Amino acid sequence: MADLPSDAVVRAWTRLERAHRAALGDVQARLKKAGLPSLEWYDVLLELERAEPAGLRPFELQKAMLFAQYNLSRLIDRME
């Protein structure tokens, strides 16, 4: 069995995750305040821009996305 991470490592990862969540929350709030789409929209658009000319099927798009998107079909409908 592998050794467990030290308390310092666990604290560092916890702080990093909290900072990540806070930063994403701040960015999302600023986008909303400015009347702009959410980060998920930009994530979809980035992956579609990177795709081959044939595009991506929804399951391929979901795999490629940075953000977890459980309602991808609804997001695509809203974007359309």
Buried (B, 14 or more C-beta within 10 A) or exposed (E): EEEEEEEEEEEEEEEEEEEEEEEEEEEEEEBEEEEEBBBBBBBBEEBEEEBEEEEBEEEEBBEBBEEEBEEBEEBEEEEE
